Amino acid sequence: MSALAAKQLSEPNVAIDDADRDALHILPICILPVQNAALRRARIVKNPLLDTMVELFNTPSGGSGQVTVSGVAKMVGLAHNPQHPDLVLLHNISLLPSFDVYSLRILLRANNIEITDKSALKLSDSKIASLSNYMSAFTKPLVTEIFGEDASVGGFTDLVGMMRNCPADQVRERLTRMADKLGIGVPAIPNFLEDYADIFMSLSYYRQCLDQILPPIQSFLECTHDIRSNHQLKQDVNMMKALDFTEQTINALTANVTGRLESFDRSTNDMWQDLTAERFRKIEALIKSYHVSIGGVLCALSVKMNAWGRLFPTPTASGPMRRAEFIMSDMRQGIDRIRAFKDTAPMLAELQ
């Protein structure tokens, strides 16, 4: 790395908003090893067509200032050097299907991209707090294993507190029993608990993302009925094909993610019955192997549904003609890229 790059990367990072940190479709450039100061203040975002853009500003009154990677090169004075490391890096990042923290951990490593602040790839405290209800499904078996059937705990943080507040002899006995079951030493338990919390936090995060986009998906599918029943539009063969394609794709993607997450839920409910360190690591690796595909699908669906919701906030906003135009111009564009995702990892059932 050049002396200039080292100096710039050693400067304090640009503050990351919680909303950006927790988003599926936003990546603050400041977390990347980018040298150009102007670029470090920008964000990478997915637009409604699922194209990756560099967003230079976003204000309630001024809108969003977005340009392509090649376009931003001119704006920051790098057009004369298309092979500049910043531009090459942004181009590679633009190909990623999702910018959620769990997908990024895998994708950045796979592309040999090192970030200067590892904490940037963690959810915000507010997001973690909002996932407590989702996490309880994964925390309860762990609580039962350590404290017994009658114990109750609100979240993973409460679990750590319970362990600290128990009498020392009880803690040692329970931790020893847990360590024996896992085939690891008691000193390794904290690291195991951190890994356990992190992997199931990812499932909780994706489940929450899915739950948040299901209502707008349902609203969108209901609105397509008006288009199909419109006398003029139903005569348009191309429109009907586009509508079929969009509906089928959205339904298939939603069903795929829903089924995958439900499979994980079912298979992890009883994994403590015969859990070993080796088996947990296999389960952990399996869940991580789906981060990119699940994150990519949820990113695409959320971007599409957000665009639809902004333009048609209520069922009566605009008529079927305007909605049909938007489906033809925006909704179907780019979504075919997500159809290419293939699930090649084994099902959890194969680890039973």
C-alpha positions in Angstrom: 0.0 0.0 0.0 1.3 3.5 -0.8 2.2 6.0 1.9 -0.7 8.2 0.7 -3.2 5.3 1.0 -1.8 4.3 4.4 -2.2 7.9 5.6 -5.8 8.2 4.3 -6.9 4.8 5.7 -5.4 5.7 9.1 -7.6 8.8 9.4 -10.8 8.5 11.4 -13.6 6.7 9.6 -16.7 8.5 8.4 -19.5 7.8 10.8 -21.8 5.0 9.7 -25.5 5.5 10.2 -27.3 2.6 11.9 -29.8 2.5 9.0 -26.9 2.1 6.5 -25.2 -0.5 8.6 -28.3 -2.6 8.9 -29.5 -2.3 5.3 -29.5 -5.0 2.6 -28.9 -2.5 -0.3 -26.6 0.1 1.1 -22.8 0.0 1.6 -21.0 3.0 3.1 -17.8 3.3 1.1 -15.9 4.4 4.2 -15.6 0.8 5.4 -13.6 -0.1 2.2 -9.9 0.5 1.7 -10.6 3.4 -0.6 -8.1 6.3 -0.9 -10.1 9.1 -2.5 -11.6 11.3 0.3 -14.7 12.3 -1.8 -15.5 8.6 -2.4 -15.1 7.7 1.2 -18.0 10.0 2.0 -20.3 8.4 -0.5 -22.4 5.2 -0.4 -22.9 2.3 -2.8 -26.6 1.5 -3.3 -28.9 -0.7 -5.3 -31.4 1.3 -7.4 -34.9 0.1 -8.3 -33.5 -1.6 -11.4 -31.1 -3.5 -9.2 -28.1 -1.7 -10.8 -25.3 -0.7 -8.4 -24.8 3.0 -8.1 -22.5 5.4 -6.2 -24.7 7.7 -4.2 -23.0 11.1 -3.6 -25.8 12.6 -1.6 -29.3 11.8 -0.3 -31.5 14.6 1.2 -35.3 14.8 1.7 -35.5 17.9 -0.4 -32.8 17.2 -3.0 -33.4 13.6 -3.6 -30.6 11.0 -4.3 -27.6 11.9 -6.4 -26.5 8.6 -8.0 -24.0 7.9 -10.7 -22.4 4.8 -12.1 -18.8 3.7 -11.1 -17.5 5.0 -14.4 -19.5 8.2 -14.0 -18.2 8.9 -10.6 -14.6 8.6 -11.9 -15.1 11.8 -13.8 -16.5 13.6 -10.8 -13.6 12.8 -8.5 -10.9 13.3 -11.0 -10.0 9.7 -11.7 -11.3 9.4 -15.3 -7.7 9.5 -16.6 -6.8 6.4 -14.7 -9.5 3.7 -15.1 -7.2 1.2 -13.4 -7.0 3.2 -10.3 -7.3 0.9 -7.3 -10.4 2.7 -6.0 -12.2 2.3 -9.3 -11.3 -1.4 -9.6 -12.5 -2.0 -6.1 -15.8 -0.2 -6.6 -16.3 -2.1 -9.9 -15.8 -5.4 -8.1 -18.1 -4.3 -5.3 -20.8 -3.3 -7.8 -21.1 -7.0 -8.8 -22.1 -8.1 -5.4 -25.8 -9.1 -5.0 -26.4 -7.8 -1.5 -24.7 -5.4 1.0 -26.0 -6.9 4.2 -23.2 -7.5 6.8 -23.4 -11.3 6.7 -23.2 -11.5 2.9 -20.4 -8.9 2.9 -18.3 -11.0 5.4 -18.2 -13.8 2.9 -18.1 -11.8 -0.4 -15.3 -9.4 0.7 -13.2 -12.3 1.9 -13.8 -14.2 -1.3 -12.6 -11.2 -3.3 -9.6 -10.7 -1.1 -10.9 -7.3 0.1 -9.7 -6.3 3.6 -11.6 -3.7 5.5 -10.0 -1.4 8.0 -12.7 -1.7 10.7 -14.1 -5.2 11.3 -16.8 -3.7 13.5 -18.4 -2.2 10.4 -19.6 -5.7 9.5 -21.8 -6.0 12.6 -25.4 -5.0 13.1 -26.1 -1.9 15.1 -27.2 -2.2 18.7 -30.7 -1.0 17.9 -31.1 -3.7 15.2 -29.8 -6.4 17.6 -32.3 -5.2 20.2 -35.1 -5.4 17.6 -34.2 -9.1 16.9 -34.7 -10.3 20.5 -38.0 -11.9 19.8 -36.5 -13.8 16.8 -33.4 -14.8 18.7 -35.5 -16.3 21.6 -36.3 -19.3 19.4 -32.5 -20.1 19.2 -31.7 -18.9 22.7 -34.3 -21.1 24.5 -32.6 -24.5 23.8 -29.3 -23.1 25.0 -30.8 -21.7 28.2 -32.5 -25.1 28.8 -29.2 -26.9 28.3 -27.4 -24.7 30.8 -30.1 -23.7 33.3 -32.9 -26.3 33.0 -36.4 -26.5 31.7 -37.8 -23.9 34.1 -35.4 -21.1 33.2 -36.4 -18.2 31.0 -34.4 -15.5 29.4 -35.2 -12.6 27.1 -32.1 -12.7 24.8 -28.5 -13.7 24.5 -27.3 -10.8 26.6 -29.6 -11.9 29.4 -28.1 -15.4 29.1 -24.6 -14.0 29.7 -26.0 -12.1 32.7 -27.6 -15.2 34.1 -24.3 -17.1 33.9 -22.5 -14.3 35.7 -25.1 -14.0 38.5 -25.3 -17.8 39.3 -23.4 -19.1 42.2 -19.9 -20.1 41.1 -20.3 -23.8 41.8 -23.5 -24.0 39.7 -21.8 -22.1 36.9 -18.8 -24.4 36.9 -21.0 -27.5 37.0 -23.2 -26.4 34.1 -20.4 -25.1 32.0 -18.4 -28.3 32.6 -21.4 -30.4 31.5 -21.8 -28.2 28.4 -18.1 -28.4 27.6 -18.1 -32.1 27.9 -21.1 -32.4 25.6 -19.3 -30.2 23.0 -16.0 -31.9 23.5 -14.2 -28.6 24.2 -12.6 -27.1 27.3 -14.5 -24.8 29.6 -12.2 -21.8 28.6 -13.5 -22.2 25.0 -17.2 -21.8 26.0 -17.2 -18.0 25.6 -16.0 -18.2 22.1 -18.5 -20.9 21.3 -21.3 -18.8 22.7 -20.2 -15.8 20.6 -20.2 -18.0 17.4 -23.6 -19.5 18.4 -25.1 -16.0 18.9 -23.7 -14.6 15.7 -24.8 -17.4 13.4 -28.4 -17.4 14.7 -28.4 -13.6 14.8 -28.0 -13.9 11.0 -31.0 -16.1 10.7 -33.0 -13.8 12.9 -31.9 -10.8 10.8 -33.0 -12.5 7.5 -36.3 -13.6 9.1 -37.1 -10.0 10.1 -36.2 -8.7 6.7 -38.5 -11.3 5.1 -41.3 -10.5 7.5 -41.0 -6.8 6.7 -41.3 -7.3 3.0 -44.1 -9.9 3.0 -47.0 -7.3 3.5 -45.9 -5.1 0.5 -45.4 -8.2 -1.6 -49.0 -9.2 -0.8 -50.2 -5.7 -1.6 -48.3 -5.8 -4.9 -49.8 -9.1 -5.9 -53.3 -7.9 -5.0 -52.9 -4.8 -7.1 -52.0 -6.9 -10.2 -55.6 -8.2 -10.2 -56.8 -4.8 -11.3 -54.3 -4.8 -14.2 -55.5 -8.3 -15.3 -59.1 -7.2 -15.2 -58.6 -4.0 -17.1 -60.2 -4.4 -20.5 -57.5 -2.6 -22.4 -54.5 -4.1 -20.6 -55.6 -7.7 -20.8 -55.5 -7.4 -24.5 -51.8 -6.5 -24.4 -49.9 -9.8 -24.8 -46.6 -8.4 -23.8 -48.0 -6.8 -20.7 -49.6 -10.1 -19.6 -46.3 -11.9 -20.2 -44.4 -9.3 -18.2 -47.0 -9.6 -15.4 -46.8 -13.4 -15.4 -43.0 -13.2 -15.3 -42.9 -10.7 -12.4 -45.5 -12.5 -10.3 -44.0 -15.9 -10.8 -40.5 -14.6 -10.0 -41.5 -12.8 -6.9 -43.6 -15.8 -5.7 -40.8 -18.2 -6.4 -38.1 -16.1 -4.7 -40.3 -15.5 -1.6 -41.2 -19.2 -1.4 -37.5 -20.2 -1.7 -36.3 -17.9 1.1 -39.3 -18.7 3.3 -38.8 -22.5 2.9 -35.1 -22.2 3.5 -35.6 -20.2 6.8 -38.3 -22.6 8.0 -36.0 -25.5 7.3 -33.3 -24.0 9.4 -35.9 -23.3 12.2 -37.1 -26.9 12.2 -33.7 -28.5 12.0 -32.1 -26.4 14.8 -34.9 -26.7 17.2 -33.6 -30.1 18.4 -30.0 -29.9 17.5 -29.0 -29.8 21.2 -30.2 -33.4 21.6 -27.1 -34.7 19.9 -24.8 -31.7 19.6 -21.1 -31.9 19.3 -18.6 -29.2 18.4 -18.0 -30.8 15.1 -21.7 -30.9 14.3 -22.3 -27.3 15.3 -19.4 -26.2 13.0 -21.1 -28.1 10.1 -24.4 -26.4 10.9 -22.6 -23.0 11.2 -20.8 -23.6 7.8 -24.1 -24.6 6.2 -26.0 -21.6 7.3 -23.2 -19.3 6.2 -23.2 -21.0 2.8 -26.7 -19.6 2.3 -26.0 -16.1 3.4 -25.2 -14.8 -0.1 -28.2 -16.4 -1.8 -30.6 -15.4 0.9 -29.2 -11.9 1.3 -29.3 -11.4 -2.5 -32.9 -12.5 -2.9 -34.0 -10.4 0.1 -32.1 -7.4 -1.2 -33.7 -7.6 -4.6 -37.2 -8.1 -3.2 -36.9 -5.3 -0.6 -35.5 -2.8 -3.3 -38.3 -3.7 -5.7 -41.0 -3.5 -3.0 -39.7 -0.2 -1.6 -39.8 1.3 -5.1 -43.3 0.1 -5.6 -44.4 1.4 -2.2 -43.0 4.8 -2.7 -44.8 5.3 -6.0 -48.0 3.5 -4.9 -48.3 4.0 -1.1 -52.0 2.9 -1.1 -54.1 0.5 -3.1 -56.0 3.5 -4.7 -52.8 5.4 -5.6 -52.8 5.8 -9.4 -54.8 3.5 -11.7 -54.0 0.2 -13.4 -52.4 1.9 -16.5 -49.8 3.7 -14.4 -49.1 0.6 -12.4 -48.7 -1.5 -15.6 -46.2 1.0 -16.9 -44.1 0.8 -13.8 -44.1 -3.0 -13.9 -42.9 -2.9 -17.5 -40.3 -0.3 -16.9 -39.0 -1.0 -13.4 -40.4 -4.0 -11.6 -39.3 -6.7 -14.1 -36.0 -5.0 -14.9 -33.0 -6.7 -13.1 -35.1 -9.2 -11.2 -34.1 -11.9 -13.7 -30.5 -11.7 -12.3 -31.7 -13.0 -9.0 -33.4 -16.0 -10.6 -29.9 -17.3 -11.4 -29.2 -18.0 -7.7 -28.9 -21.7 -7.2 -29.1 -23.6 -3.9 -26.2 -26.1 -4.0 -25.5 -26.5 -0.3 -26.9 -29.6 1.5 -30.0 -29.4 3.5 -29.7 -29.4 7.3 -31.5 -32.7 7.3 -28.4 -34.3 5.8 -26.5 -33.5 9.0 -29.0 -35.3 11.3 
